[in-house]
Amino acid sequence: MAHDILYVNPDSEVQPYTFDFAPDLPGDTTLSDIASGSAINAYKWDGTDVGSTILSSKTRTGMTLSVKIGSVVEGEEYRIEFLGKGATTTQQFVKVLEVRARVYITGAF
């Protein structure tokens, strides 16, 4: 289940997104660097890895992981997994962002 859902317009350049892991890893004051324990990965609805295509500017600052999302395809849905690993406790927590690429939203709310 996703922790958050984001609608992204495929015609726009990039959409930044940040997850804060402080409430989830209370024994830590900073996360491990990306590629040294923490990670941000993206997958299409069918499981295809698209991280190198739609993600850029992956950063870790304190207890947050941030990324810029772009180059999405109209009508596609993506799952972006943010893995936060505590630098002190080495505990891990995964947060999931569901991204829906839509120019127009149709239907009733």
C-alpha contacts under 8 A as a table, 3 or more apart, distances in Angstrom:
res1	aa1	res2	aa2	distance
1	M	96	V	7.36
2	A	5	I	6.84
2	A	95	K	7.38
2	A	96	V	4.86
2	A	97	L	5.59
2	A	98	E	5.97
3	H	95	K	6.10
3	H	96	V	5.35
3	H	97	L	6.00
3	H	98	E	7.98
4	D	96	V	6.87
4	D	97	L	5.08
4	D	98	E	6.34
5	I	97	L	5.73
5	I	98	E	4.69
5	I	99	V	5.89
5	I	100	R	7.62
6	L	97	L	7.17
6	L	98	E	6.20
6	L	99	V	4.85
6	L	100	R	6.28
7	Y	99	V	5.81
7	Y	100	R	4.83
7	Y	101	A	5.93
7	Y	102	R	6.55
8	V	12	S	7.83
8	V	15	Q	7.07
8	V	72	V	7.85
8	V	99	V	6.81
8	V	100	R	6.08
8	V	101	A	4.90
8	V	102	R	6.13
8	V	103	V	7.79
9	N	12	S	5.56
9	N	74	E	7.79
9	N	101	A	5.76
9	N	102	R	5.29
9	N	103	V	5.07
10	P	13	E	7.71
10	P	70	G	7.44
10	P	71	S	6.70
10	P	72	V	5.38
10	P	73	V	5.90
10	P	74	E	5.75
10	P	101	A	5.82
10	P	102	R	6.48
10	P	103	V	6.45
11	D	103	V	7.27
12	S	15	Q	7.88
12	S	70	G	7.69
13	E	70	G	5.98
13	E	71	S	7.36
14	V	68	K	5.97
14	V	69	I	5.29
14	V	70	G	4.43
14	V	71	S	7.60
15	Q	68	K	5.48
15	Q	69	I	5.00
15	Q	70	G	6.36
16	P	66	S	7.22
16	P	67	V	5.76
16	P	68	K	4.21
16	P	69	I	6.05
17	Y	66	S	5.66
17	Y	67	V	5.57
17	Y	68	K	6.25
17	Y	69	I	7.50
18	T	64	T	6.63
18	T	65	L	5.67
18	T	66	S	4.24
18	T	67	V	6.59
19	F	64	T	5.61
19	F	65	L	5.54
19	F	66	S	6.55
19	F	82	F	7.66
19	F	95	K	7.62
20	D	23	P	7.55
20	D	63	M	5.89
20	D	64	T	4.41
20	D	65	L	6.72
21	F	24	D	5.20
21	F	25	L	6.07
21	F	63	M	5.37
21	F	64	T	5.89
21	F	65	L	7.97
21	F	84	G	6.72
21	F	93	F	7.78
22	A	25	L	5.40
22	A	26	P	5.80
22	A	28	D	7.48
22	A	29	T	7.43
22	A	63	M	5.54
22	A	64	T	7.67
23	P	26	P	5.76
24	D	93	F	6.91
25	L	28	D	5.84
25	L	86	G	6.73
25	L	91	Q	7.20
25	L	92	Q	7.76
25	L	93	F	7.43
26	P	29	T	7.66
27	G	86	G	7.90
27	G	88	T	7.47
27	G	89	T	6.52
28	D	31	L	7.30
28	D	86	G	5.56
28	D	87	A	6.63
28	D	88	T	5.69
28	D	89	T	6.42
29	T	62	G	6.65
29	T	63	M	6.43
29	T	86	G	7.72
29	T	87	A	7.77
29	T	88	T	7.78
30	T	61	T	7.62
30	T	62	G	4.41
30	T	63	M	4.84
30	T	86	G	6.29
30	T	87	A	5.85
30	T	88	T	7.70
31	L	38	S	7.01
31	L	60	R	7.21
31	L	61	T	7.75
31	L	62	G	6.08
31	L	63	M	5.33
31	L	64	T	7.43
31	L	84	G	6.28
31	L	85	K	5.48
31	L	86	G	4.56
31	L	87	A	4.97
32	S	36	S	6.07
32	S	37	G	5.54
32	S	38	S	5.60
32	S	60	R	7.97
32	S	84	G	7.43
32	S	85	K	5.61
32	S	86	G	5.86
32	S	87	A	4.71
33	D	36	S	5.14
33	D	37	G	6.41
33	D	38	S	5.81
33	D	60	R	6.21
34	I	37	G	6.21
34	I	38	S	4.58
34	I	39	A	5.09
34	I	40	I	7.65
34	I	58	K	7.65
34	I	59	T	7.09
34	I	60	R	6.62
35	A	38	S	6.05
35	A	39	A	6.03
37	G	83	L	8.00
37	G	84	G	7.51
37	G	85	K	5.66
38	S	82	F	7.69
38	S	83	L	5.21
38	S	84	G	4.82
38	S	85	K	5.11
39	A	81	E	7.88
39	A	82	F	5.94
39	A	83	L	5.00
39	A	84	G	6.82
40	I	51	G	7.98
40	I	58	K	7.23
40	I	65	L	7.94
40	I	67	V	7.83
40	I	80	I	6.98
40	I	81	E	5.62
40	I	82	F	4.59
40	I	83	L	6.23
41	N	49	D	7.71
41	N	50	V	7.93
41	N	51	G	5.33
41	N	80	I	5.61
41	N	81	E	5.26
41	N	82	F	6.74
42	A	49	D	5.97
42	A	50	V	5.44
42	A	51	G	4.42
42	A	54	I	7.62
42	A	55	L	7.41
42	A	78	Y	6.75
42	A	79	R	5.66
42	A	80	I	4.28
42	A	81	E	6.29
43	Y	46	D	7.61
43	Y	47	G	5.38
43	Y	48	T	5.32
43	Y	49	D	4.51
43	Y	50	V	5.27
43	Y	51	G	6.71
43	Y	78	Y	5.55
43	Y	79	R	5.21
43	Y	80	I	6.40
44	K	47	G	5.35
44	K	48	T	5.26
44	K	49	D	6.59
44	K	50	V	6.51
44	K	76	E	7.35
44	K	77	E	6.10
44	K	78	Y	4.51
44	K	79	R	6.36
45	W	48	T	7.43
45	W	76	E	7.41
45	W	77	E	5.57
45	W	78	Y	5.61
45	W	79	R	7.02
49	D	52	S	7.96
50	V	53	T	5.19
50	V	54	I	6.24
50	V	55	L	7.97
51	G	54	I	5.63
51	G	55	L	5.32
52	S	55	L	5.94
52	S	56	S	7.63
53	T	71	S	6.87
54	I	69	I	5.55
54	I	70	G	4.98
54	I	71	S	5.22
54	I	72	V	6.17
55	L	58	K	7.41
55	L	67	V	6.57
55	L	68	K	5.77
55	L	69	I	4.99
55	L	70	G	6.49
56	S	67	V	6.11
56	S	68	K	5.17
56	S	69	I	6.59
56	S	70	G	7.84
57	S	66	S	7.72
57	S	67	V	5.48
57	S	68	K	5.81
58	K	65	L	7.38
58	K	66	S	5.72
58	K	67	V	4.49
58	K	68	K	7.04
59	T	65	L	5.80
59	T	66	S	5.17
59	T	67	V	6.41
60	R	63	M	7.34
60	R	64	T	5.75
60	R	65	L	4.67
60	R	66	S	6.40
61	T	64	T	5.33
61	T	65	L	6.59
65	L	82	F	7.16
65	L	84	G	7.41
69	I	72	V	7.78
72	V	76	E	7.37
72	V	101	A	6.19
73	V	76	E	5.64
73	V	101	A	6.18
74	E	101	A	5.09
74	E	102	R	5.43
74	E	103	V	6.85
75	G	100	R	7.16
75	G	101	A	5.44
75	G	102	R	5.75
76	E	100	R	6.26
76	E	101	A	5.54
76	E	102	R	7.93
77	E	98	E	7.24
77	E	99	V	5.70
77	E	100	R	4.61
77	E	101	A	6.26
78	Y	98	E	5.83
78	Y	99	V	4.97
78	Y	100	R	6.44
79	R	96	V	6.76
79	R	97	L	5.93
79	R	98	E	4.79
79	R	99	V	6.27
80	I	96	V	5.75
80	I	97	L	5.07
80	I	98	E	6.31
80	I	99	V	7.41
81	E	94	V	6.61
81	E	95	K	5.93
81	E	96	V	4.73
81	E	97	L	6.47
82	F	94	V	5.59
82	F	95	K	5.16
82	F	96	V	6.23
82	F	97	L	7.91
83	L	92	Q	6.82
83	L	93	F	5.85
83	L	94	V	4.51
83	L	95	K	6.56
84	G	92	Q	5.61
84	G	93	F	5.34
84	G	94	V	6.26
85	K	90	T	5.66
85	K	91	Q	5.65
85	K	92	Q	4.37
85	K	93	F	6.59
86	G	89	T	5.49
86	G	90	T	4.65
86	G	91	Q	5.39
86	G	92	Q	6.39
87	A	90	T	5.58
102	R	105	I	6.51
